[in-house]
């Protein structure tokens, strides 16, 4: 199927590559269908909306920053996860063009069931962070 995008023009994607977000993504709850697009050879990808050409998020695997998530069973059930190897976690990344700063949305990872093509943005409560996110040690100069 052909999908119009504002960044990549019209692209061809297979139906099997569409990821369904039953609840949308916070702030974009009306958009339910997305596709992951590779971006060059780096650690970043684009999560492109199928329904809205101008909506795409830069995403990155948390291990790029040395982070590891342990998703609770309740969150895994939301994406119908049956096998751990079908779980992929990505973080949305924002860029501030003025300061050239990069921000990783650490407290709101995207959970993907790659077998079922279902996604969910898990917004972590403060009490969940300690038990479900392992951060690398911070070094100080």
C-alpha positions in Angstrom: 0.0 0.0 0.0 1.1 3.5 -0.6 1.4 6.0 2.3 1.9 9.7 1.9 4.4 11.3 4.3 5.6 14.8 4.7 9.3 13.7 5.3 9.7 10.9 2.8 7.1 11.6 0.1 4.9 8.7 -0.9 6.3 5.3 0.3 5.3 1.8 -0.3 4.7 -0.4 2.8 3.4 -3.9 3.2 0.2 -4.4 5.3 2.1 -6.8 7.5 4.4 -4.0 8.6 1.6 -1.8 10.1 1.7 -1.5 13.8 -1.6 -1.0 15.5 -1.8 1.3 18.6 -5.3 0.6 19.9 -5.1 3.6 22.3 -3.1 5.8 20.1 -0.1 7.6 21.5 -0.8 10.3 24.1 -1.5 13.5 22.3 -2.3 11.6 19.1 -5.0 9.2 20.4 -6.9 9.4 17.1 -4.0 7.9 15.2 -3.9 4.2 15.4 -1.7 2.9 12.6 2.0 3.4 12.3 5.0 1.9 10.5 8.7 1.8 11.6 11.1 3.2 9.0 14.8 2.8 9.1 16.9 6.0 9.2 20.3 5.6 7.6 22.7 3.3 9.4 22.4 4.9 12.9 20.5 3.9 16.0 17.4 6.0 15.1 14.2 5.0 13.3 11.0 6.9 12.4 7.6 5.8 13.7 5.5 7.2 10.9 1.7 7.6 11.1 -0.2 5.9 8.3 -3.2 8.2 8.8 -1.5 11.6 9.1 1.4 12.4 6.7 2.9 15.0 9.1 3.1 12.9 12.2 6.3 10.9 12.7 8.4 10.3 15.8 12.1 9.7 16.0 12.6 6.5 18.1 15.7 4.7 19.4 16.3 1.5 21.3 17.0 2.2 25.0 20.2 0.1 25.0 21.7 2.9 22.9 21.9 4.8 26.3 22.6 1.7 28.3 19.1 1.5 29.7 17.0 -1.6 30.1 13.3 -1.8 30.8 11.4 -4.6 32.6 7.8 -4.2 31.5 5.2 -5.4 34.1 2.9 -8.2 33.2 -0.1 -5.9 33.1 1.6 -3.8 30.3 2.6 -7.0 28.4 -1.1 -8.1 28.5 -2.1 -4.8 26.9 -0.1 -5.7 23.8 -1.1 -9.4 23.9 2.5 -10.5 24.5 2.9 -14.2 24.9 6.7 -14.6 24.3 9.4 -12.3 25.7 11.3 -12.5 22.5 8.4 -10.7 20.7 8.8 -7.6 22.9 10.7 -4.6 21.6 11.0 -1.4 23.6 11.8 2.0 21.9 12.0 5.5 23.2 10.7 8.6 21.5 13.5 11.1 20.9 13.1 14.9 20.7 15.6 17.4 19.3 15.9 21.0 20.2 17.2 22.7 17.1 18.2 25.9 18.9 20.3 24.3 21.6 21.1 21.1 19.5 20.1 19.0 22.6 18.7 15.5 22.3 16.0 14.4 24.7 15.1 10.7 25.3 11.6 10.2 26.6 12.8 7.8 29.3 9.6 7.7 31.4 7.3 6.9 28.4 8.8 3.9 26.5 6.9 2.4 23.5 6.2 -1.3 23.9 5.8 -3.4 20.7 4.6 -6.9 20.3 6.4 -7.7 17.0 4.4 -10.9 16.5 1.0 -9.3 16.8 2.0 -5.9 15.5 0.5 -4.1 18.5 2.1 -1.1 20.2 1.5 0.8 23.4 3.1 3.9 25.0 3.7 3.1 28.7 3.8 6.2 30.8 5.6 5.2 33.9 4.4 6.4 37.3 7.1 7.5 39.7 6.8 4.3 41.8 7.3 2.2 38.6 10.6 3.7 37.6 12.8 2.1 40.3 11.5 -1.4 39.7 11.3 -1.3 35.9 14.1 0.9 34.5 17.8 0.2 34.9 19.8 3.3 34.1 23.5 3.4 33.5 25.6 5.0 36.2 26.2 8.8 35.8 29.8 9.9 35.7 30.8 13.3 36.9 33.8 15.2 35.6 
